[in-house]
Amino acid sequence: MGQNPQQLVNAEGESLTVEQAIENLRQTADTGLRYYAAWWLGRFRVAQPEAIAGLVSALEDEGDRAPDGGYPLRRNAARALGKLGDRTVVPALIQCLECDDYYVRESAAQALESLGDPQAIPALRSLLAGGVAAAVAVPDKPHLVQPYNAVLEALGTLGATDAVDEITPFLEHEVAQVQNAATRALYQLTGQATYCDRLVQRLQEPNLQLRRSAMMDLGAIGYLPAAQPIAATLAENSLKLIALQGVLETHLRQIGFPQRGLTDEARQVLLLMDELL
């Protein structure tokens, strides 16, 4: 952000600068200001050393506690660090995978996926301990014992090929979104198109949420043959466009664009996107 720090107007109508956001994060009197500052620093990709140090420190915060005992500030700090591209924070995020707050573990797994450092693989694999038999719902909570979706997706993105045997049983998990996450990861780790075909079939599910989930997974892994099925899915055009953008960007990287011009496949995806606008 250089010498001209970006400003944002907060709920009280006050503008915020990088320096103010960092100071708000450091102070301990107002947890609301700290929570907002962590979000702001991630939103505007503030990768200054002082910001990163403040966010890492916030991963150990004990002051901001939710009614359910969770740590809202830690969650926001982990999400922010995942956006800043600094791999020096990976060990701190790995430590967060041991937090008793499910949502901190989920945010940390997502951040580790974004940062792309393979050193996180062993800790992520440890959350799959016990396999499908252990992957059960927490009583009176709206989630499973671990953030399996985030963990499986991270292992796929990080190239954890040694974890294929651990991931495969999750194709049969009772929760369809977990099945999707495992399918997505296995395609990334094996390159076998049959896994993507399972996701394409999910685009016909009667449940809208499952169609959305499969569509976003196909976009995230950039499966080119899914472009037409994505465009035809009964779902919001805005989500279709996001998924198709993922397909297009992956294809362009693979062909070496812009050194190589647009392919017929790329033009077809662009046409599909144009028709959705």
Accessible surface in RSA format (square Angstrom, percent):
REM  Atomic radii and reference values for relative SASA: ProtOr
REM  Chains: A
REM  Algorithm: Lee & Richards
REM  Probe-radius: 1.40
REM  Slices: 20
REM RES _ NUM      All-atoms   Total-Side   Main-Chain    Non-polar    All polar
REM                ABS   REL    ABS   REL    ABS   REL    ABS   REL    ABS   REL
RES MET A   1    82.55  42.8  17.36  11.5  65.19 155.2  35.82  30.5  46.73  61.9
RES GLY A   2    58.65  72.3   0.00   N/A  58.65  72.3  39.40 108.1  19.25  43.1
RES GLN A   3   168.18  94.0 144.07 105.3  24.11  57.4  60.01 127.7 108.17  82.0
RES ASN A   4   131.70  90.8 115.40 111.5  16.30  39.2  35.02  84.3  96.68  93.4
RES PRO A   5    44.99  32.8  32.17  29.3  12.82  46.6  32.25  26.6  12.74  79.2
RES GLN A   6    88.51  49.5  82.04  60.0   6.48  15.4  28.97  61.7  59.54  45.2
RES GLN A   7   104.36  58.4  82.15  60.0  22.21  52.9  20.58  43.8  83.78  63.5
RES LEU A   8    52.74  29.4  49.91  35.7   2.83   7.1  52.74  37.0   0.00   0.0
RES VAL A   9   101.10  66.5  81.61  73.9  19.50  47.0  81.61  70.9  19.50  52.9
RES ASN A  10    19.82  13.7  10.51  10.2   9.30  22.4   6.56  15.8  13.26  12.8
RES ALA A  11   104.51  96.1  55.39  85.5  49.12 111.7  69.08  97.3  35.43  93.9
RES GLU A  12   129.44  74.3  96.43  73.0  33.00  78.6  57.57 111.4  71.87  58.7
RES GLY A  13    55.18  68.0   0.00   N/A  55.18  68.0  25.28  69.4  29.89  66.9
RES GLU A  14   106.33  61.0 101.77  77.0   4.56  10.9  36.52  70.6  69.81  57.0
RES SER A  15    53.62  45.3  39.65  52.9  13.97  32.2  14.61  31.1  39.01  54.7
RES LEU A  16     7.89   4.4   7.89   5.6   0.00   0.0   7.89   5.5   0.00   0.0
RES THR A  17    23.18  16.5  23.18  23.5   0.00   0.0  19.81  26.6   3.37   5.1
RES VAL A  18     0.49   0.3   0.49   0.4   0.00   0.0   0.49   0.4   0.00   0.0
RES GLU A  19   106.52  61.2  99.26  75.1   7.26  17.3  67.49 130.5  39.03  31.9
RES GLN A  20    84.65  47.3  81.50  59.6   3.15   7.5  31.38  66.8  53.27  40.4
RES ALA A  21     0.00   0.0   0.00   0.0   0.00   0.0   0.00   0.0   0.00   0.0
RES ILE A  22    10.57   6.0  10.57   7.9   0.00   0.0  10.57   7.6   0.00   0.0
RES GLU A  23    98.35  56.5  97.99  74.1   0.36   0.8  44.57  86.2  53.78  43.9
RES ASN A  24    26.55  18.3  26.55  25.7   0.00   0.0   0.00   0.0  26.55  25.7
RES LEU A  25     1.05   0.6   0.57   0.4   0.48   1.2   0.57   0.4   0.48   1.3
RES ARG A  26   131.82  55.3 109.20  55.7  22.62  53.9  44.80  61.2  87.02  52.7
RES GLN A  27    42.82  23.9  33.27  24.3   9.55  22.7  39.06  83.1   3.76   2.9
RES THR A  28   108.63  77.3  87.85  89.1  20.78  49.5  54.15  72.7  54.48  82.4
RES ALA A  29   102.16  93.9  61.13  94.3  41.03  93.3  71.34 100.5  30.82  81.6
RES ASP A  30    63.47  44.5  59.51  59.2   3.96   9.4  17.92  42.2  45.55  45.4
RES THR A  31    53.64  38.1  50.75  51.5   2.89   6.9  22.27  29.9  31.37  47.4
RES GLY A  32    44.34  54.7   0.00   N/A  44.34  54.7  37.49 102.9   6.86  15.4
RES LEU A  33    66.33  36.9  64.74  46.3   1.59   4.0  65.09  45.7   1.24   3.3
RES ARG A  34    22.47   9.4  22.47  11.5   0.00   0.0   0.12   0.2  22.35  13.5
RES TYR A  35    89.77  41.9  89.77  51.1   0.00   0.0  53.76  40.4  36.01  44.4
RES TYR A  36    54.70  25.5  53.66  30.5   1.05   2.7  52.99  39.8   1.71   2.1
RES ALA A  37     0.08   0.1   0.08   0.1   0.00   0.0   0.08   0.1   0.00   0.0
RES ALA A  38     0.00   0.0   0.00   0.0   0.00   0.0   0.00   0.0   0.00   0.0
RES TRP A  39    98.33  39.5  93.77  45.4   4.57  10.7  74.66  39.8  23.67  38.4
RES TRP A  40     0.00   0.0   0.00   0.0   0.00   0.0   0.00   0.0   0.00   0.0
RES LEU A  41     0.00   0.0   0.00   0.0   0.00   0.0   0.00   0.0   0.00   0.0
RES GLY A  42     0.77   0.9   0.00   N/A   0.77   0.9   0.77   2.1   0.00   0.0
RES ARG A  43   116.87  49.1 113.73  58.0   3.14   7.5  19.74  27.0  97.13  58.9
RES PHE A  44    23.52  11.8  15.30   9.5   8.22  21.4  17.76  10.8   5.76  16.5
RES ARG A  45   133.42  56.0 121.70  62.0  11.72  27.9  48.21  65.9  85.21  51.6
RES VAL A  46     1.92   1.3   0.76   0.7   1.17   2.8   1.92   1.7   0.00   0.0
RES ALA A  47    51.89  47.7  34.21  52.8  17.68  40.2  35.31  49.7  16.59  43.9
RES GLN A  48    62.65  35.0  58.40  42.7   4.25  10.1  29.09  61.9  33.56  25.5
RES PRO A  49   104.51  76.2  95.93  87.4   8.58  31.2 101.07  83.4   3.44  21.3
RES GLU A  50    82.04  47.1  78.41  59.3   3.63   8.6  32.97  63.8  49.07  40.1
RES ALA A  51     0.00   0.0   0.00   0.0   0.00   0.0   0.00   0.0   0.00   0.0
RES ILE A  52    16.25   9.2  16.25  12.1   0.00   0.0  16.25  11.7   0.00   0.0
RES ALA A  53    62.25  57.2  49.95  77.1  12.30  28.0  56.98  80.2   5.28  14.0
RES GLY A  54    10.11  12.5   0.00   N/A  10.11  12.5   8.35  22.9   1.76   3.9
RES LEU A  55     0.00   0.0   0.00   0.0   0.00   0.0   0.00   0.0   0.00   0.0
RES VAL A  56    45.83  30.2  44.38  40.2   1.45   3.5  44.38  38.6   1.45   3.9
RES SER A  57    73.03  61.7  59.15  78.9  13.88  32.0  32.10  68.4  40.93  57.3
RES ALA A  58     0.23   0.2   0.00   0.0   0.23   0.5   0.23   0.3   0.00   0.0
RES LEU A  59     7.62   4.2   3.29   2.4   4.33  10.9   3.29   2.3   4.33  11.7
RES GLU A  60   137.61  79.0 124.96  94.5  12.65  30.1  41.81  80.9  95.80  78.2
RES ASP A  61    14.37  10.1   5.78   5.8   8.59  20.3   8.80  20.7   5.57   5.6
RES GLU A  62   110.57  63.5  94.92  71.8  15.65  37.3  55.75 107.8  54.82  44.8
RES GLY A  63    56.08  69.2   0.00   N/A  56.08  69.2  32.98  90.5  23.10  51.7
RES ASP A  64    19.30  13.5  18.41  18.3   0.90   2.1   1.16   2.7  18.14  18.1
RES ARG A  65   115.14  48.3  87.15  44.4  27.99  66.7  35.67  48.7  79.48  48.2
RES ALA A  66    21.78  20.0  12.65  19.5   9.13  20.8  15.99  22.5   5.78  15.3
RES PRO A  67   152.68 111.3 108.14  98.6  44.55 161.9 121.29 100.1  31.39 195.1
RES ASP A  68    83.05  58.2  45.94  45.7  37.11  87.8  33.72  79.3  49.33  49.2
RES GLY A  69    29.19  36.0   0.00   N/A  29.19  36.0  24.34  66.8   4.86  10.9
RES GLY A  70     4.76   5.9   0.00   N/A   4.76   5.9   4.19  11.5   0.58   1.3
RES TYR A  71    15.68   7.3  15.68   8.9   0.00   0.0   0.80   0.6  14.88  18.3
RES PRO A  72    24.53  17.9  23.90  21.8   0.63   2.3  24.50  20.2   0.03   0.2
RES LEU A  73     0.17   0.1   0.17   0.1   0.00   0.0   0.17   0.1   0.00   0.0
RES ARG A  74    26.98  11.3  26.98  13.8   0.00   0.0   0.20   0.3  26.78  16.2
RES ARG A  75    34.78  14.6  34.78  17.7   0.00   0.0   3.96   5.4  30.83  18.7
RES ASN A  76     8.43   5.8   7.43   7.2   1.01   2.4   0.10   0.2   8.33   8.1
RES ALA A  77     0.00   0.0   0.00   0.0   0.00   0.0   0.00   0.0   0.00   0.0
RES ALA A  78     0.00   0.0   0.00   0.0   0.00   0.0   0.00   0.0   0.00   0.0
RES ARG A  79    99.77  41.9  92.25  47.0   7.52  17.9  45.84  62.6  53.94  32.7
RES ALA A  80     2.44   2.2   0.69   1.1   1.75   4.0   2.06   2.9   0.38   1.0
RES LEU A  81     1.08   0.6   0.63   0.5   0.45   1.1   0.63   0.4   0.45   1.2
RES GLY A  82     8.20  10.1   0.00   N/A   8.20  10.1   2.31   6.3   5.89  13.2
RES LYS A  83    91.94  44.9  71.71  44.0  20.23  48.2  46.48  41.8  45.46  48.4
RES LEU A  84    18.54  10.3   0.57   0.4  17.98  45.2   4.16   2.9  14.38  38.7
RES GLY A  85    59.53  73.4   0.00   N/A  59.53  73.4  31.88  87.5  27.65  61.9
RES ASP A  86    40.35  28.3  34.40  34.2   5.95  14.1  14.57  34.3  25.78  25.7
RES ARG A  87   120.07  50.4 112.42  57.3   7.65  18.2  40.28  55.1  79.79  48.4
RES THR A  88   111.42  79.2  84.74  85.9  26.68  63.6  83.47 112.1  27.96  42.3
RES VAL A  89     3.53   2.3   2.08   1.9   1.45   3.5   3.53   3.1   0.00   0.0
RES VAL A  90     0.08   0.1   0.08   0.1   0.00   0.0   0.08   0.1   0.00   0.0
RES PRO A  91    71.94  52.4  67.99  62.0   3.95  14.4  70.32  58.1   1.62  10.1
RES ALA A  92    25.90  23.8  16.99  26.2   8.90  20.3  22.90  32.3   2.99   7.9
RES LEU A  93     0.00   0.0   0.00   0.0   0.00   0.0   0.00   0.0   0.00   0.0
RES ILE A  94    33.35  19.0  32.71  24.4   0.64   1.5  32.71  23.6   0.64   1.7
RES GLN A  95   115.55  64.6 108.60  79.4   6.95  16.5  39.26  83.6  76.28  57.9
RES CYS A  96     8.52   6.4   4.78   5.3   3.74   8.8   3.72   9.4   4.80   5.2
RES LEU A  97     5.31   3.0   2.78   2.0   2.52   6.3   2.78   2.0   2.52   6.8
RES GLU A  98   136.12  78.2 103.31  78.2  32.81  78.1  46.23  89.4  89.89  73.4
RES CYS A  99    16.86  12.8   4.34   4.8  12.52  29.4  13.70  34.7   3.16   3.4
RES ASP A 100   119.28  83.6  85.65  85.3  33.63  79.5  47.57 112.0  71.71  71.5
RES ASP A 101     9.01   6.3   3.02   3.0   5.99  14.2   6.19  14.6   2.82   2.8
RES TYR A 102    29.32  13.7  25.97  14.8   3.35   8.7   8.07   6.1  21.25  26.2
RES TYR A 103    67.69  31.6  67.63  38.5   0.06   0.2  51.27  38.5  16.42  20.2
RES VAL A 104     0.25   0.2   0.25   0.2   0.00   0.0   0.25   0.2   0.00   0.0
RES ARG A 105    25.45  10.7  25.45  13.0   0.00   0.0   4.86   6.6  20.59  12.5
RES GLU A 106    46.22  26.5  46.22  35.0   0.00   0.0   0.84   1.6  45.38  37.1
RES SER A 107     2.21   1.9   1.86   2.5   0.35   0.8   0.00   0.0   2.21   3.1
RES ALA A 108     0.00   0.0   0.00   0.0   0.00   0.0   0.00   0.0   0.00   0.0
RES ALA A 109     0.00   0.0   0.00   0.0   0.00   0.0   0.00   0.0   0.00   0.0
RES GLN A 110    79.55  44.5  77.82  56.9   1.73   4.1  25.38  54.0  54.17  41.1
RES ALA A 111     3.62   3.3   0.00   0.0   3.62   8.2   3.04   4.3   0.58   1.5
RES LEU A 112     0.18   0.1   0.00   0.0   0.18   0.5   0.00   0.0   0.18   0.5
RES GLU A 113    28.45  16.3  25.62  19.4   2.83   6.7   7.52  14.5  20.93  17.1
RES SER A 114    80.67  68.2  42.06  56.1  38.62  89.0  20.88  44.5  59.79  83.8
RES LEU A 115    11.19   6.2   1.09   0.8  10.11  25.4   3.54   2.5   7.65  20.6
RES GLY A 116    23.97  29.6   0.00   N/A  23.97  29.6  15.07  41.3   8.90  19.9
RES ASP A 117    17.73  12.4  17.65  17.6   0.08   0.2   0.47   1.1  17.25  17.2
RES PRO A 118    74.84  54.5  70.08  63.9   4.76  17.3  70.39  58.1   4.45  27.6
RES GLN A 119    95.29  53.3  72.73  53.2  22.56  53.7  37.19  79.2  58.09  44.1
RES ALA A 120     0.05   0.0   0.05   0.1   0.00   0.0   0.05   0.1   0.00   0.0
RES ILE A 121    25.54  14.5  25.54  19.0   0.00   0.0  25.54  18.4   0.00   0.0
RES PRO A 122    91.98  67.0  81.72  74.5  10.26  37.3  85.58  70.7   6.40  39.8
RES ALA A 123    22.82  21.0  14.77  22.8   8.05  18.3  21.40  30.1   1.42   3.8
RES LEU A 124     0.00   0.0   0.00   0.0   0.00   0.0   0.00   0.0   0.00   0.0
RES ARG A 125    69.39  29.1  65.75  33.5   3.64   8.7  11.87  16.2  57.52  34.9
RES SER A 126    67.96  57.4  49.31  65.8  18.65  43.0  47.68 101.5  20.28  28.4
RES LEU A 127    16.92   9.4  13.47   9.6   3.45   8.7  14.84  10.4   2.08   5.6
RES LEU A 128     7.11   4.0   1.37   1.0   5.74  14.4   1.78   1.3   5.33  14.3
RES ALA A 129    73.84  67.9  52.72  81.4  21.12  48.0  64.43  90.7   9.41  24.9
RES GLY A 130    58.27  71.9   0.00   N/A  58.27  71.9  34.71  95.3  23.56  52.8
RES GLY A 131    24.09  29.7   0.00   N/A  24.09  29.7  21.06  57.8   3.03   6.8
RES VAL A 132    48.58  32.0  40.97  37.1   7.61  18.3  40.97  35.6   7.61  20.6
RES ALA A 133    92.68  85.2  60.45  93.3  32.24  73.3  73.03 102.8  19.65  52.1
RES ALA A 134    39.58  36.4  28.18  43.5  11.40  25.9  36.62  51.6   2.95   7.8
RES ALA A 135     2.28   2.1   0.00   0.0   2.28   5.2   0.00   0.0   2.28   6.0
RES VAL A 136    74.74  49.2  74.71  67.6   0.03   0.1  74.74  64.9   0.00   0.0
RES ALA A 137    60.49  55.6  47.61  73.5  12.88  29.3  47.61  67.0  12.88  34.1
RES VAL A 138    40.34  26.5  38.30  34.7   2.04   4.9  38.49  33.4   1.85   5.0
RES PRO A 139   111.07  81.0  92.45  84.3  18.62  67.7 103.96  85.8   7.11  44.2
RES ASP A 140   153.04 107.2 105.75 105.3  47.29 111.8  43.62 102.7 109.42 109.1
RES LYS A 141    86.89  42.4  69.95  42.9  16.94  40.3  46.75  42.1  40.15  42.8
RES PRO A 142   120.52  87.8  77.36  70.5  43.16 156.9  93.50  77.2  27.02 167.9
RES HIS A 143    29.90  16.3  19.02  13.2  10.88  27.8  22.79  23.5   7.11   8.3
RES LEU A 144    21.51  12.0  20.76  14.9   0.75   1.9  20.76  14.6   0.75   2.0
RES VAL A 145    48.38  31.8  42.99  38.9   5.39  13.0  43.71  38.0   4.67  12.7
RES GLN A 146    39.68  22.2  39.36  28.8   0.32   0.8   3.81   8.1  35.87  27.2
RES PRO A 147     1.36   1.0   0.22   0.2   1.14   4.2   1.36   1.1   0.00   0.0
RES TYR A 148     4.70   2.2   2.38   1.4   2.32   6.0   0.41   0.3   4.29   5.3
RES ASN A 149    52.77  36.4  51.21  49.5   1.56   3.8  18.99  45.7  33.77  32.6
RES ALA A 150     2.72   2.5   0.79   1.2   1.92   4.4   2.12   3.0   0.60   1.6
RES VAL A 151     0.00   0.0   0.00   0.0   0.00   0.0   0.00   0.0   0.00   0.0
RES LEU A 152     0.00   0.0   0.00   0.0   0.00   0.0   0.00   0.0   0.00   0.0
RES GLU A 153    33.88  19.4  33.88  25.6   0.00   0.0   0.00   0.0  33.88  27.7
RES ALA A 154     0.00   0.0   0.00   0.0   0.00   0.0   0.00   0.0   0.00   0.0
RES LEU A 155     0.00   0.0   0.00   0.0   0.00   0.0   0.00   0.0   0.00   0.0
RES GLY A 156     3.89   4.8   0.00   N/A   3.89   4.8   0.00   0.0   3.89   8.7
RES THR A 157    64.45  45.8  37.48  38.0  26.97  64.3  38.02  51.1  26.43  40.0
RES LEU A 158    15.35   8.5   0.91   0.7  14.44  36.3   5.35   3.8   9.99  26.9
RES GLY A 159    40.99  50.5   0.00   N/A  40.99  50.5  24.55  67.4  16.44  36.8
RES ALA A 160     3.87   3.6   0.19   0.3   3.68   8.4   3.87   5.5   0.00   0.0
RES THR A 161    81.79  58.2  70.96  71.9  10.84  25.8  46.68  62.7  35.11  53.1
RES ASP A 162   117.73  82.5  95.52  95.1  22.20  52.5  24.38  57.4  93.35  93.1
RES ALA A 163     0.00   0.0   0.00   0.0   0.00   0.0   0.00   0.0   0.00   0.0
RES VAL A 164    34.42  22.6  34.25  31.0   0.16   0.4  34.25  29.8   0.16   0.4
RES ASP A 165   123.04  86.2 109.20 108.7  13.83  32.7  34.28  80.7  88.75  88.5
RES GLU A 166    59.42  34.1  50.50  38.2   8.92  21.2  41.39  80.1  18.03  14.7
RES ILE A 167     0.00   0.0   0.00   0.0   0.00   0.0   0.00   0.0   0.00   0.0
RES THR A 168    52.75  37.5  51.61  52.3   1.13   2.7  47.12  63.3   5.62   8.5
RES PRO A 169    62.76  45.7  53.01  48.3   9.75  35.4  61.44  50.7   1.32   8.2
RES PHE A 170     0.18   0.1   0.18   0.1   0.00   0.0   0.18   0.1   0.00   0.0
RES LEU A 171    16.62   9.3  14.87  10.6   1.74   4.4  14.87  10.4   1.74   4.7
RES GLU A 172   133.94  76.9 111.86  84.6  22.08  52.6  52.78 102.1  81.16  66.3
RES HIS A 173     2.08   1.1   1.79   1.2   0.29   0.7   0.67   0.7   1.41   1.6
RES GLU A 174   146.99  84.4 108.00  81.7  38.99  92.8  49.85  96.4  97.13  79.3
RES VAL A 175    48.98  32.2  45.40  41.1   3.58   8.6  48.98  42.6   0.00   0.0
RES ALA A 176    19.55  18.0  15.55  24.0   4.00   9.1  15.57  21.9   3.98  10.6
RES GLN A 177    50.50  28.2  48.80  35.7   1.70   4.1  20.43  43.5  30.07  22.8
RES VAL A 178     3.68   2.4   3.68   3.3   0.00   0.0   3.68   3.2   0.00   0.0
RES GLN A 179    28.18  15.8  28.06  20.5   0.12   0.3   0.43   0.9  27.75  21.0
RES ASN A 180     1.55   1.1   1.53   1.5   0.01   0.0   0.30   0.7   1.24   1.2
RES ALA A 181     0.45   0.4   0.39   0.6   0.06   0.1   0.39   0.5   0.06   0.2
RES ALA A 182     0.00   0.0   0.00   0.0   0.00   0.0   0.00   0.0   0.00   0.0
RES THR A 183     2.76   2.0   2.76   2.8   0.00   0.0   0.01   0.0   2.74   4.1
RES ARG A 184    27.43  11.5  27.43  14.0   0.00   0.0   0.00   0.0  27.43  16.6
RES ALA A 185     0.00   0.0   0.00   0.0   0.00   0.0   0.00   0.0   0.00   0.0
RES LEU A 186     0.00   0.0   0.00   0.0   0.00   0.0   0.00   0.0   0.00   0.0
RES TYR A 187    48.38  22.6  47.34  26.9   1.04   2.7  12.13   9.1  36.24  44.7
RES GLN A 188    64.68  36.2  30.18  22.1  34.50  82.1  18.44  39.3  46.24  35.1
RES LEU A 189    18.67  10.4   0.23   0.2  18.44  46.4   2.09   1.5  16.59  44.6
RES THR A 190    50.06  35.6  15.82  16.0  34.24  81.6  24.65  33.1  25.41  38.4
RES GLY A 191    53.35  65.8   0.00   N/A  53.35  65.8  27.51  75.5  25.83  57.9
RES GLN A 192    96.08  53.7  90.09  65.8   5.99  14.3  29.70  63.2  66.39  50.4
RES ALA A 193    46.55  42.8  41.00  63.3   5.55  12.6  41.00  57.7   5.55  14.7
RES THR A 194    89.89  63.9  86.91  88.1   2.98   7.1  79.61 106.9  10.28  15.5
RES TYR A 195    34.17  16.0  34.17  19.4   0.00   0.0  10.97   8.2  23.19  28.6
RES CYS A 196     0.00   0.0   0.00   0.0   0.00   0.0   0.00   0.0   0.00   0.0
RES ASP A 197    62.22  43.6  61.20  60.9   1.02   2.4  19.25  45.3  42.98  42.9
RES ARG A 198    88.40  37.1  85.55  43.6   2.84   6.8  35.72  48.8  52.67  31.9
RES LEU A 199     1.10   0.6   1.10   0.8   0.00   0.0   1.10   0.8   0.00   0.0
RES VAL A 200    34.84  22.9  34.01  30.8   0.83   2.0  34.01  29.6   0.83   2.3
RES GLN A 201   126.66  70.8 115.06  84.1  11.61  27.6  43.14  91.8  83.52  63.3
RES ARG A 202    44.71  18.8  43.71  22.3   1.00   2.4   8.48  11.6  36.24  22.0
RES LEU A 203     2.97   1.7   0.03   0.0   2.94   7.4   0.03   0.0   2.94   7.9
RES GLN A 204   143.03  80.0 118.20  86.4  24.83  59.1  49.98 106.4  93.05  70.6
RES GLU A 205    51.48  29.6  47.55  36.0   3.94   9.4   4.64   9.0  46.84  38.2
RES PRO A 206   125.69  91.6  94.52  86.2  31.17 113.3 104.52  86.3  21.17 131.6
RES ASN A 207    75.63  52.2  67.73  65.4   7.90  19.0  18.28  44.0  57.35  55.4
RES LEU A 208    65.22  36.3  59.99  42.9   5.23  13.1  59.99  42.1   5.23  14.1
RES GLN A 209    91.25  51.0  89.29  65.3   1.96   4.7  36.41  77.5  54.85  41.6
RES LEU A 210    26.33  14.7  26.33  18.8   0.00   0.0  26.33  18.5   0.00   0.0
RES ARG A 211    29.28  12.3  29.28  14.9   0.00   0.0   3.46   4.7  25.81  15.6
RES ARG A 212    62.90  26.4  62.87  32.0   0.02   0.1  11.64  15.9  51.25  31.1
RES SER A 213    21.80  18.4  12.56  16.8   9.24  21.3  13.15  28.0   8.65  12.1
RES ALA A 214     0.00   0.0   0.00   0.0   0.00   0.0   0.00   0.0   0.00   0.0
RES MET A 215     0.00   0.0   0.00   0.0   0.00   0.0   0.00   0.0   0.00   0.0
RES MET A 216    61.48  31.8  57.95  38.4   3.54   8.4  58.01  49.3   3.48   4.6
RES ASP A 217     7.22   5.1   7.22   7.2   0.00   0.0   0.01   0.0   7.21   7.2
RES LEU A 218     0.00   0.0   0.00   0.0   0.00   0.0   0.00   0.0   0.00   0.0
RES GLY A 219     3.21   4.0   0.00   N/A   3.21   4.0   2.43   6.7   0.79   1.8
RES ALA A 220    56.12  51.6  17.59  27.1  38.54  87.7  30.04  42.3  26.08  69.1
RES ILE A 221    15.61   8.9   0.45   0.3  15.16  36.5   4.42   3.2  11.19  30.4
RES GLY A 222     7.41   9.1   0.00   N/A   7.41   9.1   0.00   0.0   7.41  16.6
RES TYR A 223    21.33  10.0  20.33  11.6   1.00   2.6  11.42   8.6   9.91  12.2
RES LEU A 224    46.22  25.7  41.24  29.5   4.98  12.5  41.24  29.0   4.98  13.4
RES PRO A 225    88.58  64.6  61.26  55.8  27.32  99.3  73.71  60.9  14.87  92.4
RES ALA A 226     0.00   0.0   0.00   0.0   0.00   0.0   0.00   0.0   0.00   0.0
RES ALA A 227     6.84   6.3   6.64  10.2   0.20   0.5   6.64   9.3   0.20   0.5
RES GLN A 228   101.05  56.5  99.31  72.6   1.74   4.1  54.75 116.5  46.29  35.1
RES PRO A 229    37.45  27.3  30.44  27.8   7.00  25.5  36.55  30.2   0.90   5.6
RES ILE A 230     0.00   0.0   0.00   0.0   0.00   0.0   0.00   0.0   0.00   0.0
RES ALA A 231    14.65  13.5   6.22   9.6   8.43  19.2   6.39   9.0   8.26  21.9
RES ALA A 232    71.59  65.8  42.49  65.6  29.11  66.2  52.65  74.1  18.94  50.2
RES THR A 233     3.22   2.3   0.00   0.0   3.22   7.7   2.78   3.7   0.44   0.7
RES LEU A 234   139.10  77.5 132.19  94.6   6.92  17.4 136.96  96.2   2.15   5.8
RES ALA A 235    21.00  19.3   0.00   0.0  21.00  47.8   7.47  10.5  13.54  35.9
RES GLU A 236    67.38  38.7  58.35  44.1   9.03  21.5  52.50 101.6  14.88  12.1
RES ASN A 237    69.36  47.8  63.47  61.3   5.89  14.2  16.63  40.0  52.73  51.0
RES SER A 238    69.82  59.0  61.49  82.1   8.33  19.2  49.16 104.7  20.66  28.9
RES LEU A 239    44.38  24.7  44.38  31.7   0.00   0.0  44.38  31.2   0.00   0.0
RES LYS A 240    19.07   9.3  19.07  11.7   0.00   0.0   0.00   0.0  19.07  20.3
RES LEU A 241    34.86  19.4  34.00  24.3   0.86   2.2  34.32  24.1   0.55   1.5
RES ILE A 242    91.93  52.3  87.52  65.2   4.41  10.6  87.97  63.3   3.96  10.8
RES ALA A 243     1.22   1.1   0.00   0.0   1.22   2.8   1.22   1.7   0.00   0.0
RES LEU A 244     0.00   0.0   0.00   0.0   0.00   0.0   0.00   0.0   0.00   0.0
RES GLN A 245    86.44  48.3  86.44  63.2   0.00   0.0  14.89  31.7  71.56  54.3
RES GLY A 246    17.12  21.1   0.00   N/A  17.12  21.1  16.19  44.4   0.93   2.1
RES VAL A 247     0.00   0.0   0.00   0.0   0.00   0.0   0.00   0.0   0.00   0.0
RES LEU A 248    16.23   9.0  16.23  11.6   0.00   0.0  16.23  11.4   0.00   0.0
RES GLU A 249    76.47  43.9  74.35  56.3   2.12   5.0  26.19  50.7  50.28  41.1
RES THR A 250    15.64  11.1  15.64  15.9   0.00   0.0  11.85  15.9   3.79   5.7
RES HIS A 251    16.33   8.9  15.87  11.0   0.46   1.2  12.54  12.9   3.79   4.4
RES LEU A 252    30.58  17.0  30.31  21.7   0.26   0.7  30.56  21.5   0.02   0.0
RES ARG A 253   167.29  70.2 142.18  72.5  25.11  59.8  78.09 106.7  89.20  54.1
RES GLN A 254   136.93  76.6  97.23  71.1  39.70  94.5  43.22  92.0  93.71  71.1
RES ILE A 255    25.97  14.8  11.57   8.6  14.40  34.7  16.68  12.0   9.29  25.2
RES GLY A 256    32.19  39.7   0.00   N/A  32.19  39.7  31.81  87.3   0.39   0.9
RES PHE A 257    85.49  42.8  65.21  40.4  20.28  52.8  65.21  39.5  20.28  58.0
RES PRO A 258    95.88  69.9  78.57  71.6  17.31  62.9  78.73  65.0  17.15 106.6
RES GLN A 259   163.17  91.2 121.45  88.8  41.71  99.3  72.12 153.5  91.05  69.1
RES ARG A 260   134.21  56.4 129.13  65.8   5.08  12.1  47.38  64.8  86.82  52.6
RES GLY A 261    46.40  57.2   0.00   N/A  46.40  57.2  34.18  93.8  12.22  27.4
RES LEU A 262    61.13  34.0  45.87  32.8  15.26  38.4  45.87  32.2  15.26  41.1
RES THR A 263    14.11  10.0   7.88   8.0   6.23  14.8  14.11  18.9   0.00   0.0
RES ASP A 264   112.46  78.8 102.67 102.2   9.80  23.2  33.62  79.1  78.84  78.6
RES GLU A 265    86.30  49.5  81.36  61.5   4.94  11.8  31.18  60.3  55.12  45.0
RES ALA A 266     0.00   0.0   0.00   0.0   0.00   0.0   0.00   0.0   0.00   0.0
RES ARG A 267   127.36  53.5 121.74  62.1   5.62  13.4  51.91  70.9  75.45  45.7
RES GLN A 268    83.78  46.8  81.54  59.6   2.24   5.3  39.28  83.6  44.50  33.8
RES VAL A 269     1.72   1.1   1.72   1.6   0.00   0.0   1.72   1.5   0.00   0.0
RES LEU A 270    71.53  39.8  67.62  48.4   3.91   9.8  67.94  47.7   3.59   9.7
RES LEU A 271    89.69  50.0  85.70  61.3   3.99  10.0  89.23  62.7   0.46   1.2
RES LEU A 272     9.34   5.2   8.63   6.2   0.71   1.8   8.68   6.1   0.66   1.8
RES MET A 273    33.25  17.2  33.25  22.0   0.00   0.0  33.25  28.3   0.00   0.0
RES ASP A 274    90.24  63.2  81.63  81.2   8.61  20.4  16.78  39.5  73.46  73.3
RES GLU A 275   118.27  67.9  83.82  63.4  34.45  82.0  41.77  80.8  76.50  62.5
RES LEU A 276    25.38  14.1  17.22  12.3   8.16  20.5  17.86  12.5   7.52  20.2
RES LEU A 277   157.76  87.9  95.54  68.3  62.22 156.4 125.68  88.3  32.08  86.3
END  Absolute sums over single chains surface
CHAIN  1 A    13423.5      10636.9       2786.6       7330.2       6093.3
END  Absolute sums over all chains
TOTAL         13423.5      10636.9       2786.6       7330.2       6093.3
